[in-house]
Amino acid sequence: MSDLDDLRYPIGRFNAPGSSLPGVRAAHIHTLKMLPGRLRTAVAGLSDAQLDTPYREGGWTLRQVVHHVADSHTNSYVRFKLALTEDWPTIKPYDEAAWANLADSRWLPVEVSLAMIEGLHTRWVGLLESLSDADFQKGFEHPEMGRQNLAKVLALYDWHSRHHTAHITGLRQRQGW
């Protein structure tokens, strides 16, 4: 089975780009700029029962996916700011699955996180568009994944945005919603 046949990876696994040219970074930033609207469109018109449907057997519900995006992107934004203001800081990882199982991720309306993502991405994109080539070579130390420069992390969050949106749109397509 290829990654594209695996419902966990509807767009395939993340592959870091070989280079970080300004045009490549601009495309990644554009994905982050468009995510709030794309995510909102992906869940538009879904009932609570549909939002509480896992995107795959054993996977998170669509509601949890939306709340996870808000959690993950908030953490990433903070990590970018730390990397830009400190010399290769060591960041703290978090247990994504445990966060997704907290009550706010399981029960709150998705609108709460959609609004959060809109504001967050306005700030994050504004920051990203102001960075120099040298800024994208700064980064942080991840205790489990090692040194991560901001260019690579930007590419990862481009993928992450498309990956989780595809979880939602893929289930909608399979279910005919």
C-alpha positions in Angstrom: 0.0 0.0 0.0 1.4 3.4 -0.9 1.1 6.4 1.4 -1.6 7.8 -0.8 -3.7 4.7 -0.2 -3.2 5.1 3.6 -6.0 7.2 5.1 -3.5 8.5 7.7 -1.5 10.2 4.9 -4.0 11.4 2.3 -1.4 13.6 0.6 1.6 11.4 1.4 4.2 11.7 4.1 6.1 14.9 4.6 9.3 15.2 2.5 11.5 18.2 3.3 12.3 20.2 0.2 15.9 20.1 -1.0 16.3 23.9 -0.9 14.7 26.9 0.6 14.5 29.4 -2.2 12.4 32.5 -1.7 9.8 31.4 -4.2 9.4 28.0 -2.5 9.0 29.7 0.9 6.5 32.2 -0.6 4.4 29.2 -1.8 4.6 27.7 1.7 3.5 31.0 3.3 0.7 31.2 0.8 -0.6 27.8 2.0 -0.6 29.1 5.6 -2.4 32.3 4.5 -5.1 30.3 2.7 -5.5 27.6 5.4 -8.2 29.4 7.5 -10.6 29.7 4.6 -9.8 26.3 3.2 -10.4 24.7 6.6 -13.6 26.6 7.1 -14.8 25.5 3.7 -13.8 21.9 4.5 -16.1 21.7 7.5 -18.9 24.0 6.2 -22.4 22.6 6.7 -21.3 19.5 8.7 -23.6 18.5 11.5 -22.3 17.7 15.0 -22.7 14.0 14.2 -20.6 14.4 11.1 -17.9 16.4 12.9 -17.8 13.6 15.5 -17.0 11.0 12.9 -13.4 9.8 12.7 -11.7 10.4 9.4 -10.5 6.8 9.5 -11.0 3.8 11.8 -9.0 4.5 15.0 -8.4 8.1 14.0 -9.4 11.5 15.3 -12.9 12.9 14.7 -13.1 15.8 12.3 -13.8 18.0 15.3 -10.5 16.8 16.9 -8.7 17.4 13.7 -9.8 21.1 13.6 -8.9 21.6 17.2 -5.5 19.9 16.7 -4.7 22.3 13.9 -5.3 25.2 16.2 -3.1 23.6 18.9 -0.3 22.5 16.6 -0.1 25.8 14.7 -0.2 27.8 18.0 2.8 25.8 19.2 4.6 26.3 15.9 4.0 30.1 15.9 5.5 30.3 19.4 8.5 28.2 18.3 9.1 30.5 15.4 9.1 33.5 17.7 11.5 31.7 20.1 13.8 30.8 17.3 13.8 34.4 16.1 14.6 35.9 19.5 16.9 33.3 21.1 19.9 31.4 19.9 18.8 27.9 18.9 16.5 27.4 21.9 15.4 24.0 23.0 11.6 23.8 22.7 9.2 21.6 24.6 7.3 19.0 22.7 3.8 18.1 23.6 1.6 15.0 23.4 -0.7 15.7 20.4 -2.8 12.6 21.1 -3.3 13.6 24.7 -4.2 17.1 23.8 -6.7 15.8 21.2 -8.4 13.8 23.9 -9.0 16.7 26.3 -12.5 17.9 26.6 -12.1 21.1 24.6 -10.9 19.1 21.6 -13.7 16.6 21.9 -16.7 18.8 22.6 -16.2 22.5 21.8 -17.7 23.8 18.5 -15.1 23.9 15.7 -15.9 27.6 15.2 -13.8 28.3 18.4 -10.7 26.9 16.7 -11.6 28.3 13.3 -11.7 31.8 14.7 -8.4 31.1 16.6 -6.7 29.9 13.4 -7.9 32.9 11.5 -6.3 35.3 14.0 -3.2 33.2 14.5 -2.5 32.8 10.8 -2.9 36.6 10.2 -0.2 37.1 12.8 2.0 34.2 11.6 1.8 35.1 7.9 2.6 38.7 8.8 5.7 37.6 10.7 6.8 35.2 8.0 6.4 37.8 5.2 8.8 40.1 7.2 11.6 37.6 7.5 14.9 37.7 5.7 16.7 34.7 4.1 19.0 34.7 7.1 16.0 34.5 9.5 14.9 31.3 7.8 18.2 29.7 8.7 17.6 30.3 12.4 15.8 27.6 14.3 15.4 25.5 17.4 16.4 22.3 19.0 13.7 19.7 19.2 14.4 17.1 21.9 13.2 14.3 19.7 13.9 15.5 16.2 17.1 17.5 16.6 18.0 20.9 15.1 15.2 22.3 12.9 15.7 25.5 10.9 12.7 27.7 10.2 12.7 27.0 6.4 12.2 23.3 7.1 9.6 23.9 9.7 7.7 26.3 7.3 7.7 23.5 4.7 6.4 21.1 7.4 3.5 23.4 8.3 2.6 23.9 4.6 2.3 20.1 4.5 0.5 19.9 7.8 -2.1 22.4 6.7 -2.8 20.4 3.5 -2.6 17.0 5.3 -5.3 17.8 7.9 -7.6 19.6 5.4 -7.4 16.4 3.3 -8.4 14.3 6.2 -11.7 16.3 6.3 -12.3 16.6 2.6 -11.3 12.9 2.0 -13.9 11.7 4.5 -16.5 14.0 3.1 -15.8 12.6 -0.4 -15.9 9.0 0.8 -19.2 9.6 2.7 -20.8 11.7 0.0 -21.3 14.7 2.3 
